[in-house]
Amino acid sequence: FAEGAYPAAVQAITLKQMLGSKVPVAILLDRDELGDAAHKLLTEKLKWDKKLALKYSCWVPNHGKAYVEAEDMFSQSFLEAFVREYGDNNVLEEKTKYPGGQFHYGFTLAAKELFVEFVKQSLQRSNVGYWGDVLNRIRASFN
């Protein structure tokens, strides 16, 4: 658990303790086994405000039970361009079609690092996908 949902939850809890009730602290988690478990820990056991414990799956319509990760917030065309540039065999751990027709591209750990660089070099306003909605929802949660 060196990376991922549990360390993020611990960091959010620590930050919330440090800041007290004056500043709301939100967390954004993947829709996968670890993200779901961390969400359950925060909202059910620790009674974290559900408006501040968000999962990426809130923004992907018709995802069924498939994973939803940060990368899925980008437009499909942007994700497809990344996979095309580096090749399926080099970057994909999995590829799942959501019931709504879009794809979830599960990147390898090495590919996630490549993707960060790809975002820095190639991101255009038209590629931000759901990220605007994510930021608006987080902003609204603080009101």
Secondary structure, 3 states (H helix, E strand, C coil): CCCCHHHHHHHHHHHHHHHCCCCCCCEEECECHHHHHHHHHHHHHCCCCHHHEEEHHHCCCCCCCCCECHHHHCCHHHHHHHHHHHCHHHHEEEEEECCCCCEEEEECHHHHHHHHHHHHHHCCHHHCCCHHHHHHHHHHHCC
